[in-house]
Amino acid sequence: MMDALMGFDPRRVAKFAGLGALFLFLCWQHVQATRIGYRVESTRREARALRSRVADLRLKVDETMAPAALAARANTKLGMIPATPSSLRSLAVNTAESGGLLPRLWARLPLVGPQRS
């Protein structure tokens, strides 16, 4: 009887609670979408920066490994000079001894064992 006088209808209270819960859920959803949006944008910026760094490093590797740069560094830092044709030696292959099966198989074996991880 007291409820009827104060206007507390259970259906009305349930509707009000449902609308309140829906409003809170929509607010929470909006906040989460905003957080995810900021995180996505931050990740995109980071990815752009990393792509730029990779491009810079690839350019540096290409410049460092260029034949002219390698030759210049070998000459200045290590004192290396190109070999003259007279300093090259050519070893003749003895076909009589190298015709067996064992030398051919031995030549195919890897010099370094398989990599273990």
C-alpha positions, 0 to 999 in steps of 0.5 A: 500500500505504501508503494502505491502511494509513493508511485513505486510500480515494479514495472516502472522501476524495472524499466528505469533500471534497464534504461540506466544499465543500457545507458551505462553500457553505452557509455562504457562501450564508447570509452572502450572504443575511444581507448582502442582507437588511440591504441590503434593510432599509436600502433600505426605511428610506431609501425610507420617509424619502424618501417622508416628505420628499416628503410634507413638500415637497408640503405645503410647496408646497401651503401656499406656492402657496395663493392666500391665501398668494400674495396676502399675500406679493405685498402685503407683499413687493412692495406689489401690490394687486388691480386695481380695475375702473376700471383695467382696459382692454378692447381691442375686436377689429376683425373686419374685419381679423382675418378673414384666414387669416394672422392666425389662423395667426399666433395659433396659433404658439407664442411660445417655441420647442421645448425642446432637451435 
